[in-house]
Amino acid sequence: MVCLGANAQTEAAAKNYDPRFHVMLETKLGKYHYSRGGFGMNLVLEKEMHEYFAWDILSIDFGGPFNIDIVSVGVKTGFRGFSPRWMDGKMRAFTSLAMGYDCGIITTAILPITARAGHGFAVSWGVGIQCLERLFVGYDLEYSTAEIDKGRYGIAHYAKVGWRF
């Protein structure tokens, strides 16, 4: 019995990942669709599956230009790949890819919601560095096919800072 308990503790200590569910909050600033400055926020439910791989089960993101005349809300799922850790196990690089649904809404028009909303496919790709166990910084590239206001859709570039709970 003592040997089995010692083996279980040794194996658990050898794992370099946390197999629990985590919630991450990301804030983003950068170039929003249509070549304007903008911001965004993501709320992500993550399950770390392996030392080098995690599944972003659900990602709810919100974004818009600074004047908030158009906002977009998306629901995505994806994955994150991690590098080996360095700096005494405190830092690691990562890349992420998420795909799903995006809805854009014009907020300044006085029209029914169906006339001022666009729906479509969305994909988000990012890279970054997990600086500490909880803090990470990076870059996100987002693409959406949601057609808003006669075909206005496009690409957004963001610098992001996030916290993993």
Number of C-alpha atoms within 10 A of each C-alpha: 6 6 8 9 10 11 12 11 11 11 10 12 10 9 11 13 15 13 14 9 15 14 15 18 17 19 19 22 22 19 19 21 21 12 13 13 17 21 22 22 19 20 17 21 19 23 20 19 14 15 16 16 18 20 20 23 15 18 21 18 19 19 23 24 21 15 10 15 12 20 20 22 18 22 20 21 20 19 18 20 17 19 14 12 15 10 9 6 11 12 18 19 18 20 18 19 20 21 20 18 18 24 21 26 24 19 14 10 12 9 11 8 12 8 13 19 20 22 18 16 16 21 20 20 18 19 20 19 18 22 14 14 13 12 16 21 19 19 18 20 16 19 18 25 20 22 19 20 15 8 10 14 18 16 17 24 23 21 19 22 19 19 16 17 12
